[in-house]
Amino acid sequence: MVEKDFTNRRDWLTLTLAMTVWLAHFSLLWVASIALPTHPAARWIAVALSLVAAAALLYLWRRSGTSSIFTVPGLGIAVASAGVAFDMLPALLA
C-alpha cells in the first residue's frame, strides 16, 4: 500500500536525515565506548545520546507529516529508530 509518490524530494530528504541521525548516534556511542571502556559514564552518555536521537527522529516524523509507516519517510524513520534502540542495548545490558 503506497500512499505517496517516491519522487517527492521531501520524502527522500527525511529518509536521508533519519539515516544520518542513526549514523551520528552510532558513531558517538562508539567514540564514548572507546574513550571510556569501563567507566559508568559511558552508559549515561549512551542513554543521553539515545534520547537525543529519539527526539530528532520524532521531530522528523512530525515534520514529514506522514501518518503511516508504509511510506519512504516512515520506513526510513522506523529503520533508524530500530537502529538507535539496538545501538543502546549493549549499554543497558553491560
ZIJOKA-V752039 format. One record per residue. N is the residue number from 1. RES is the residue in three letters. SS is DSSP state (H for helix, E for strand, C for the rest). PSI is psi in whole degrees, 0 to 359 (999 if undefined). OMEGA is omega in radians with two decimals (* if undefined). Layout:
n,res,ss,psi,omega
N,RES,SS,PSI,OMEGA
N,RES,SS,PSI,OMEGA
This chain:
n,res,ss,psi,omega
1,MET,C,108,-3.11
2,VAL,C,127,-3.10
3,GLU,C,329,-3.03
4,LYS,C,167,3.06
5,ASP,C,137,-3.09
6,PHE,C,353,-3.10
7,THR,C,4,3.13
8,ASN,C,124,-3.09
9,ARG,H,323,-3.12
10,ARG,H,323,3.10
11,ASP,H,313,-3.13
12,TRP,H,328,3.08
13,LEU,H,318,3.11
14,THR,H,317,3.09
15,LEU,H,314,-3.13
16,THR,H,317,3.13
17,LEU,H,324,3.10
18,ALA,H,316,3.11
19,MET,H,328,3.09
20,THR,H,320,3.07
21,VAL,H,316,3.13
22,TRP,H,317,3.13
23,LEU,H,315,3.12
24,ALA,H,319,3.12
25,HIS,H,312,-3.14
26,PHE,H,315,-3.10
27,SER,H,315,-3.14
28,LEU,H,324,3.06
29,LEU,H,322,3.12
30,TRP,H,317,3.11
31,VAL,H,318,3.13
32,ALA,H,322,-3.14
33,SER,H,330,3.09
34,ILE,H,319,-3.10
35,ALA,H,324,-3.10
36,LEU,C,71,-2.99
37,PRO,C,323,-3.09
38,THR,C,6,-3.09
39,HIS,C,137,3.12
40,PRO,C,340,3.13
41,ALA,H,334,3.11
42,ALA,H,325,3.10
43,ARG,H,318,3.13
44,TRP,H,324,3.07
45,ILE,H,318,3.13
46,ALA,H,317,3.13
47,VAL,H,316,-3.14
48,ALA,H,315,3.13
49,LEU,H,326,3.11
50,SER,H,322,3.09
51,LEU,H,320,3.10
52,VAL,H,317,3.13
53,ALA,H,320,3.11
54,ALA,H,321,3.10
55,ALA,H,321,3.11
56,ALA,H,320,3.12
57,LEU,H,324,3.06
58,LEU,H,319,3.08
59,TYR,H,317,3.11
60,LEU,H,321,3.12
61,TRP,H,313,-3.14
62,ARG,H,322,-3.11
63,ARG,H,326,-3.09
64,SER,H,335,3.11
65,GLY,C,16,3.13
66,THR,C,146,3.09
67,SER,C,1,-3.09
68,SER,C,151,3.09
69,ILE,C,346,-3.07
70,PHE,C,44,3.05
71,THR,C,168,3.13
72,VAL,H,309,3.13
73,PRO,H,325,3.13
74,GLY,H,316,3.12
75,LEU,H,321,3.11
76,GLY,H,316,3.13
77,ILE,H,323,3.12
78,ALA,H,316,3.12
79,VAL,H,317,3.13
80,ALA,H,322,3.11
81,SER,H,318,3.08
82,ALA,H,321,3.10
83,GLY,H,318,3.11
84,VAL,H,317,3.12
85,ALA,H,319,-3.14
86,PHE,H,324,3.12
87,ASP,H,330,-3.09
88,MET,H,342,-3.09
89,LEU,H,314,-3.14
90,PRO,H,326,3.12
91,ALA,H,327,3.14
92,LEU,H,328,-3.07
93,LEU,H,343,-3.08
94,ALA,C,999,*
